[in-house]
Amino acid sequence: MLLAFARPCRGTLVLGMGLMVAESALALAVPWLGGKLAELFLPGHLAAWAHPETLFLTLLTVLAAQALLKFVNVSVLGAAADRLAADLKIRLYDHLQALPLGFFHQRRQGDALALLTHDVSVISGYLSGSALGIAPLLLTVCGALVCMLRIQPFLALLAALLIPLFSLGIKLVGRRVRPLARQLQEEHGRAIALAEENLGMLPVIKIFTREPEESQRYREQIEQIVRLSARERRLYAALGPATQLLAGAAVVLVLWLAHGLLGHGGLAASQLVSFLLYGQLMTRPVAGLADLYGQTQRARGALGRLAEALAEEPEPRGERRQMPAIRGEIEFRGVTFSFPGRPPALKGLNLRIGAGETVAITGPNGAGKSTIGHLLLRLHEPSEGSIFVDGVDIATVSLRSLRSQIGAVPQHVLLFHATVRDNIAYGRSQATQQEIEAAAKAARAHDFILGLPQGYETWIGDRGVRLSGGQQQRLALARALLKEPPILILDEATAMFDPEGEREFLQECRELLRRRTVLLITHRPASLELADRVLQLKDGALVGAGEEERAFVPAE
């Protein structure tokens, strides 16, 4: 899966790795040049170099080339990291958006946001940095070891035998990194979810004067992240330096042994300088490999969480037949549905609604009224039974062709941080101003809109926070009416209307609603005047109301 994420930028990543390899190859030349440079300062060696300035210029050129390669590499891989993060965020967002609502009902929203932020950054950074560094690190280690073998095989082999000790230390520390990284990610998700929830519930928090308690709750969550981050940071901070210290100690041991060889003429002084520089060069990638192990564990944790989300089955988006133009006949046949871990919301529901008929459904809270509308829109799928529109099983048609012909005003109004016009036209972005105003007038929203500072161009804030509850509901109703759907679901659509506004709306909507099939979910007696039939739902089943019953049945 990691390679699949990297595929869109594979050319840039290969180029970046090539630059890193080239930089490592140049680094291997520096110790050799350092040894040759040492000969200039040793008695009897100056004559060996007729033009010593050539050696200095060569060393300066190598260092300049290293700096240039590093600059280009940082630029190239930085762009690749941004592109990888962008592509991964888009892919993940599209997948999350395609998942059924049940996925989000079982998780805190902050978990999904943490995936889009923290985990995506970890994976893109690993792909464009740490993972590419493996080849240059190995090249440096192997290249330095080969050069040391050519200088003094015994000492080089001794240094090579010490490398497994470093690997063992890396593995022992790495075992503690991965679970800690996963726990830290979970705490980040909780913090995001808590902040989002509290900011959305701010009016309630203020009404009940809970600011100190919520502030303390958020502070404790952040402090937990700080504590875990400190533990992770200490592990990372200790892993690299400790490994480098061990590697340095090994080099010192090798040099101590080399001292005897130097005294007996088995090793030239210039060779010792090169050997020392190669040994020092080798300790850096060994320490880098230690850091790489910890970063790999973090990336594996993030990748695991991402893989879990991407493995979730999205709503069916494949090639299915298109829903024909809807007349509006609806039938539920033996429909049963329950949310995970809860009793059935609907139990073998049988319901038939004729085309152009307005049916009101009443009942106590939790009886399953809103669930009927959600199932008709296929926001959820029934566990048993089937739903038909005009005799067509809606499970056999594409979601887009079905939902595009059904309008809905949900019980909890959902508005965007946009203008009034944009919110009303959300389902028909090409609607004319005249059509938008007509829908607003039908929803009894036109007059209050004209009273806003910029009229239809007024921004309403997050979730319509700058509007009253009744104004929000009227905008949602106008949005549904502008869509001109053959089937309209009104879930407590007039709950926030004042009595006079509700009466005016009902009078104006009689003719409008007669042209379509309307599923009216309400407790309000005035709204029932629109219904051809009134049915009562209790414990997921229809009870009490006959085919011709029109009297209001109070909620129990």
Stockholm file with secondary structure:
# STOCKHOLM 1.0

chainA/1-556         MLLAFARPCRGTLVLGMGLMVAESALALAVPWLGGKLAELFLPGHLAAWAHPETLFLTLLTVLAAQALLKFVNVSVLGAAADRLAADLKIRLYDHLQALPLGFFHQRRQGDALALLTHDVSVISGYLSGSALGIAPLLLTVCGALVCMLRIQPFLALLAALLIPLFSLGIKLVGRRVRPLARQLQEEHGRAIALAEENLGMLPVIKIFTREPEESQRYREQIEQIVRLSARERRLYAALGPATQLLAGAAVVLVLWLAHGLLGHGGLAASQLVSFLLYGQLMTRPVAGLADLYGQTQRARGALGRLAEALAEEPEPRGERRQMPAIRGEIEFRGVTFSFPGRPPALKGLNLRIGAGETVAITGPNGAGKSTIGHLLLRLHEPSEGSIFVDGVDIATVSLRSLRSQIGAVPQHVLLFHATVRDNIAYGRSQATQQEIEAAAKAARAHDFILGLPQGYETWIGDRGVRLSGGQQQRLALARALLKEPPILILDEATAMFDPEGEREFLQECRELLRRRTVLLITHRPASLELADRVLQLKDGALVGAGEEERAFVPAE
#=GR chainA/1-556 SS CHHHHHGGGHHHHHHHHHHHHHHHHHHHHHHHHHHHHHHTTSTTCGGGCSCHHHHHHHHHHHHHHHHHHHHHHHHHHHHHHHHHHHHHHHHHHHHHHHSCHHHHHTSCHHHHHHIIIIIHHHHHHIIIIITTTHHHHHHHHHHHHHHHHHHCHHHHHHHHHTHHHHHHHHHHHHHHHHHHHHHHHHHHHHHHHHHHHHHHTHHHHHHTTCHHHHHHHHHHHHHHHHHHHHHHHHHHHHHHHHHHHHHHHHHHHHHHHHHHHHHTTSSCHHHHHHHHHHHHHHHHHHHHHHHHHHHHHHHHHHHHHHHHHHHSCCCCCSSCBCCCCCCCCEEEEEEEEECTTSCEEEEEEEEEECTTCEEEEECCTTSSHHHHHHHHTTSSCCSEEEEEETTEEGGGBCHHHHHTTEEEECSSCCCCSSBHHHHHGGGCTTCCHHHHHHHHHHTTCHHHHHTSTTGGGCBCCGGGTTSCHHHHHHHHHHHHHHTCCSEEEEESTTTTSCHHHHHHHHHHHHHHHHTSEEEEECCCTGGGGGCSEEEEEETTEEESCCTTCCSCCCCC
#=GC SS_cons         CHHHHHGGGHHHHHHHHHHHHHHHHHHHHHHHHHHHHHHTTSTTCGGGCSCHHHHHHHHHHHHHHHHHHHHHHHHHHHHHHHHHHHHHHHHHHHHHHHSCHHHHHTSCHHHHHHIIIIIHHHHHHIIIIITTTHHHHHHHHHHHHHHHHHHCHHHHHHHHHTHHHHHHHHHHHHHHHHHHHHHHHHHHHHHHHHHHHHHHTHHHHHHTTCHHHHHHHHHHHHHHHHHHHHHHHHHHHHHHHHHHHHHHHHHHHHHHHHHHHHHTTSSCHHHHHHHHHHHHHHHHHHHHHHHHHHHHHHHHHHHHHHHHHHHSCCCCCSSCBCCCCCCCCEEEEEEEEECTTSCEEEEEEEEEECTTCEEEEECCTTSSHHHHHHHHTTSSCCSEEEEEETTEEGGGBCHHHHHTTEEEECSSCCCCSSBHHHHHGGGCTTCCHHHHHHHHHHTTCHHHHHTSTTGGGCBCCGGGTTSCHHHHHHHHHHHHHHTCCSEEEEESTTTTSCHHHHHHHHHHHHHHHHTSEEEEECCCTGGGGGCSEEEEEETTEEESCCTTCCSCCCCC
//
